[in-house]
Amino acid sequence: MSNKIPEHIDDKLFTVKYKCDEETHLKPNQEDCKVCKDRPCTYCCPANVYSWDEEQNKTLVGFENCLECGACRIVCPAKTLDWKYPKAGCGVSFKFG
């Protein structure tokens, strides 16, 4: 048995290289988000980019952590998430090995 403590998502994301854009490439339709019952984007994203804010009654987007996997646009029931790759030179860079 290992005594190693499981890593938190932020610790894992710290190892991924990003060049962050100034503007988000992820734009949920907030009107659709308000009526979405399950809000699957808040739990399917491996980088925890989306969260629901009850006070503001909207989906918050931490696009700086996006791994560009596209899971959020696939699970969006309304299919209205405006998802694009970040502009050239920005976004995530994966290392192999």
MARKE-900146 format. One record per residue (C-alpha): residue number from 1; x, y, z; residue in three letters. Coordinates in nm, 4 decimals, decimal comma, always signed. Layout:
N
<rec nr="NUM" x="X" y="Y" z="Z" rest="ALA"/>
...
REM end
This chain:
97
<rec nr="1" x="+0,0000" y="+0,0000" z="+0,0000" rest="MET"/>
<rec nr="2" x="+0,1227" y="+0,3462" z="-0,0846" rest="SER"/>
<rec nr="3" x="+0,1363" y="+0,6256" z="+0,1713" rest="ASN"/>
<rec nr="4" x="+0,1341" y="+0,8852" z="-0,1029" rest="LYS"/>
<rec nr="5" x="-0,1358" y="+1,1490" z="-0,0611" rest="ILE"/>
<rec nr="6" x="-0,3519" y="+1,1870" z="-0,3741" rest="PRO"/>
<rec nr="7" x="-0,2783" y="+1,5037" z="-0,5661" rest="GLU"/>
<rec nr="8" x="-0,5287" y="+1,7840" z="-0,5872" rest="HIS"/>
<rec nr="9" x="-0,6393" y="+1,8922" z="-0,9362" rest="ILE"/>
<rec nr="10" x="-0,4563" y="+2,2261" z="-0,8972" rest="ASP"/>
<rec nr="11" x="-0,1299" y="+2,0410" z="-0,8312" rest="ASP"/>
<rec nr="12" x="-0,1758" y="+1,8393" z="-1,1480" rest="LYS"/>
<rec nr="13" x="-0,2710" y="+2,1423" z="-1,3570" rest="LEU"/>
<rec nr="14" x="+0,0426" y="+2,3175" z="-1,2356" rest="PHE"/>
<rec nr="15" x="+0,2478" y="+2,0678" z="-1,4393" rest="THR"/>
<rec nr="16" x="+0,0727" y="+2,1590" z="-1,7658" rest="VAL"/>
<rec nr="17" x="+0,2209" y="+2,4449" z="-1,9670" rest="LYS"/>
<rec nr="18" x="-0,0167" y="+2,7231" z="-2,0717" rest="TYR"/>
<rec nr="19" x="+0,0111" y="+3,0430" z="-2,2611" rest="LYS"/>
<rec nr="20" x="-0,2992" y="+3,2198" z="-2,1476" rest="CYS"/>
<rec nr="21" x="-0,4941" y="+3,4459" z="-2,3788" rest="ASP"/>
<rec nr="22" x="-0,6494" y="+3,7651" z="-2,2449" rest="GLU"/>
<rec nr="23" x="-0,9953" y="+3,6630" z="-2,3690" rest="GLU"/>
<rec nr="24" x="-1,1887" y="+3,3479" z="-2,3003" rest="THR"/>
<rec nr="25" x="-1,2410" y="+3,0949" z="-2,5774" rest="HIS"/>
<rec nr="26" x="-1,5287" y="+2,9387" z="-2,3794" rest="LEU"/>
<rec nr="27" x="-1,8580" y="+3,1256" z="-2,3717" rest="LYS"/>
<rec nr="28" x="-2,1585" y="+2,9471" z="-2,2259" rest="PRO"/>
<rec nr="29" x="-2,5024" y="+3,0824" z="-2,3128" rest="ASN"/>
<rec nr="30" x="-2,5979" y="+3,2055" z="-1,9666" rest="GLN"/>
<rec nr="31" x="-2,9715" y="+3,1971" z="-2,0406" rest="GLU"/>
<rec nr="32" x="-2,9482" y="+2,8268" z="-2,1247" rest="ASP"/>
<rec nr="33" x="-2,7318" y="+2,7683" z="-1,8166" rest="CYS"/>
<rec nr="34" x="-3,0022" y="+2,9155" z="-1,5924" rest="LYS"/>
<rec nr="35" x="-3,2562" y="+2,6542" z="-1,7016" rest="VAL"/>
<rec nr="36" x="-3,0132" y="+2,3617" z="-1,7292" rest="CYS"/>
<rec nr="37" x="-3,1083" y="+2,1077" z="-1,4644" rest="LYS"/>
<rec nr="38" x="-2,7901" y="+1,9031" z="-1,4270" rest="ASP"/>
<rec nr="39" x="-2,5211" y="+2,1463" z="-1,5461" rest="ARG"/>
<rec nr="40" x="-2,2972" y="+1,8594" z="-1,6635" rest="PRO"/>
<rec nr="41" x="-2,0169" y="+2,0958" z="-1,7626" rest="CYS"/>
<rec nr="42" x="-1,9529" y="+2,1597" z="-1,3922" rest="THR"/>
<rec nr="43" x="-1,8626" y="+1,7967" z="-1,3276" rest="TYR"/>
<rec nr="44" x="-1,7430" y="+1,6522" z="-1,6607" rest="CYS"/>
<rec nr="45" x="-1,4517" y="+1,8911" z="-1,7106" rest="CYS"/>
<rec nr="46" x="-1,1268" y="+1,7250" z="-1,6006" rest="PRO"/>
<rec nr="47" x="-0,9777" y="+2,0659" z="-1,5173" rest="ALA"/>
<rec nr="48" x="-1,2765" y="+2,2012" z="-1,3194" rest="ASN"/>
<rec nr="49" x="-1,3089" y="+2,4978" z="-1,5559" rest="VAL"/>
<rec nr="50" x="-1,6824" y="+2,5455" z="-1,4908" rest="TYR"/>
<rec nr="51" x="-1,8675" y="+2,6183" z="-1,1696" rest="SER"/>
<rec nr="52" x="-2,2197" y="+2,7352" z="-1,0920" rest="TRP"/>
<rec nr="53" x="-2,2561" y="+3,0510" z="-0,8817" rest="ASP"/>
<rec nr="54" x="-2,5926" y="+3,0576" z="-0,7042" rest="GLU"/>
<rec nr="55" x="-2,5637" y="+3,4243" z="-0,6010" rest="GLU"/>
<rec nr="56" x="-2,4911" y="+3,5460" z="-0,9533" rest="GLN"/>
<rec nr="57" x="-2,7143" y="+3,2799" z="-1,1093" rest="ASN"/>
<rec nr="58" x="-2,4593" y="+3,2032" z="-1,3788" rest="LYS"/>
<rec nr="59" x="-2,1849" y="+2,9685" z="-1,4874" rest="THR"/>
<rec nr="60" x="-1,8360" y="+3,0868" z="-1,4010" rest="LEU"/>
<rec nr="61" x="-1,5593" y="+2,9933" z="-1,6431" rest="VAL"/>
<rec nr="62" x="-1,1921" y="+2,9582" z="-1,5471" rest="GLY"/>
<rec nr="63" x="-1,0744" y="+2,9316" z="-1,9079" rest="PHE"/>
<rec nr="64" x="-0,7110" y="+2,9655" z="-1,8015" rest="GLU"/>
<rec nr="65" x="-0,7118" y="+2,5975" z="-1,6952" rest="ASN"/>
<rec nr="66" x="-0,8827" y="+2,4577" z="-2,0062" rest="CYS"/>
<rec nr="67" x="-0,7197" y="+2,1414" z="-2,1416" rest="LEU"/>
<rec nr="68" x="-0,9057" y="+2,1835" z="-2,4732" rest="GLU"/>
<rec nr="69" x="-1,0572" y="+1,8350" z="-2,4575" rest="CYS"/>
<rec nr="70" x="-1,4024" y="+1,9493" z="-2,5726" rest="GLY"/>
<rec nr="71" x="-1,5958" y="+1,7428" z="-2,3176" rest="ALA"/>
<rec nr="72" x="-1,7971" y="+2,0476" z="-2,2103" rest="CYS"/>
<rec nr="73" x="-1,9385" y="+2,1129" z="-2,5556" rest="ARG"/>
<rec nr="74" x="-2,0303" y="+1,7478" z="-2,5964" rest="ILE"/>
<rec nr="75" x="-2,2225" y="+1,7214" z="-2,2681" rest="VAL"/>
<rec nr="76" x="-2,3994" y="+2,0596" z="-2,2923" rest="CYS"/>
<rec nr="77" x="-2,7679" y="+1,9625" z="-2,3258" rest="PRO"/>
<rec nr="78" x="-2,8555" y="+2,2848" z="-2,5074" rest="ALA"/>
<rec nr="79" x="-2,5524" y="+2,2559" z="-2,7395" rest="LYS"/>
<rec nr="80" x="-2,5074" y="+2,6338" z="-2,7137" rest="THR"/>
<rec nr="81" x="-2,1637" y="+2,6540" z="-2,5550" rest="LEU"/>
<rec nr="82" x="-1,9497" y="+2,8729" z="-2,7813" rest="ASP"/>
<rec nr="83" x="-1,6272" y="+2,6686" z="-2,7720" rest="TRP"/>
<rec nr="84" x="-1,3268" y="+2,7540" z="-2,9849" rest="LYS"/>
<rec nr="85" x="-0,9598" y="+2,6765" z="-2,9652" rest="TYR"/>
<rec nr="86" x="-0,7587" y="+2,9652" z="-2,8190" rest="PRO"/>
<rec nr="87" x="-0,5996" y="+3,1971" z="-3,0722" rest="LYS"/>
<rec nr="88" x="-0,2735" y="+3,0862" z="-3,2314" rest="ALA"/>
<rec nr="89" x="+0,0127" y="+3,0572" z="-2,9865" rest="GLY"/>
<rec nr="90" x="-0,2162" y="+3,0443" z="-2,6821" rest="CYS"/>
<rec nr="91" x="-0,3633" y="+2,7539" z="-2,4905" rest="GLY"/>
<rec nr="92" x="-0,2234" y="+2,4336" z="-2,3495" rest="VAL"/>
<rec nr="93" x="+0,1004" y="+2,2600" z="-2,4465" rest="SER"/>
<rec nr="94" x="+0,1360" y="+1,8933" z="-2,3584" rest="PHE"/>
<rec nr="95" x="+0,4717" y="+1,7311" z="-2,2986" rest="LYS"/>
<rec nr="96" x="+0,5321" y="+1,3712" z="-2,3959" rest="PHE"/>
<rec nr="97" x="+0,7540" y="+1,1407" z="-2,1942" rest="GLY"/>
REM end
